Amino acid sequence: MTVAGIKFYGSPWQPWFYDWAFNLKRRTEIRAKWDLIPLDTEVLITHGPPYGILDRTTRGERVGCEELLEAIKQIRPRLHVFGHIHEAYGIRSNDDISYINGSNCDVRFRLVNPPIVQIFDI
């Protein structure tokens, strides 16, 4: 979808997590979904984070998706927005890509984090 000249792509899929919706096995199954992301995507919206980026749990584990990280390296969106790992709320930039974990709730689902606003030059 294109809005104000910016190309967006969204996906609900995530690596298997308990018995939640839109779960897929890591590696081949989930990679097939990331392969559907158009190469000209400027804003990518996914449920969960890529591996190593705003994906650390309170136990210190990195739980992001390795295959999503590889797809992002190929696509190079300007912005990647996600949530899922509530305790990793925040913003980070790497290699001209801005990453936002916009989880408004903490791990106990209490609304504690303010919304994050990202402004684009069109």
N, C-alpha and C positions, 0 to 999 in steps of 0.2 A: 504494500500500500504506500502511496506517495501522498504526503501532506505538506503543503507549502514548499514543495520542491525537495523535501527530505524523504528518503526511502526507508520505510520501516518494515521490520519482519518480526513476528512474534511466534513463540512456540511454548506449549505447556509441558513438554516432555522433560523427564528428569531420570537420573540413574535410580535404580530400584531403591525405594525407601519405605520400609514396613509394607503396608498394603494400601498405600495411597493411590490416587488416580494418576494416570499418565506416567506410570513407571515402565521403564525398559531396562533390560540387562545392559551392563556396561559392555563396551567394545562394539561389536558388529551391529547389534540391534539399535542402540542409540545413535551410533555413527550414521546410520541410514537416515535418521531424522535430521541430523545436522547437515548432511549432504544436500538437503532440500533448500537450505538458506541461499538465496541469490547472492552472487558475488558482489553485486553493487549495493548491498544493504549498508545503510549509514547508521541506523539505530536498530540494534538488536535487543529484543525483549524476551527473556526466558524465565522460567520459574526459578531455576537454580543457578548457581555460579559456576564459572569454569574452575578447574583445579588450580589451587594456589592463589586465588584472587578473592579476597573477602569471603573465604569459605571455612574459616577455622571455628570449630565448636568450642564450647566451654571446657571440654576435655582436652583441647589442644589438637584435635584431629583435623586434618585437611580432608574435606568431603566433596569438593567440587568435582566436576566432570572433566576427565582428561581429554576425551574426544571433543568436547565443546571447546576446550582451550586450543586444540589443533585446528578446529574449524575457524575460530576467531583469528588465528595467526594467518590463515589464508584469505579470509574475507576482509579483515582490517576495518571493522565498522568504526565510526567516530565515537559512538557511545554504545555501551552494553549495560542494560538495566535488568536487575534480577532481585530476588529476595531469598526465601526458603531458609537460609541459615540466619536466623534472627539475631544471634549474638555477634554477627560479623557486619552489622550495619555500618555504612560509611561510603566514602568516595576514595578512589585511587586512580591514578593515571599511569600508564605504561606504554611506551612506544606510540605516542599520539592517539591512544585509545583511552577514553574515560570509562571507568567502571563504577556503577552505583549499585550498592546493595541497599535498597530502599525499604527494608523490613521495618515497619513502624512499631511492631510489637517485640517484646523480649521473649525469652524462651518459655515463659509462663503465660504468654499471649496477653500481657498487659501492654496497653498503648503507652509507650514511653519515648519513642523517637519522633522527632519532627519530620515533616515531609522534606524532601530534597528537591530543589528546583534547578534545572539545567537550562541555560540560555544558549541558543545557537546563533551564529552569524550565518545568514542565508545568502 
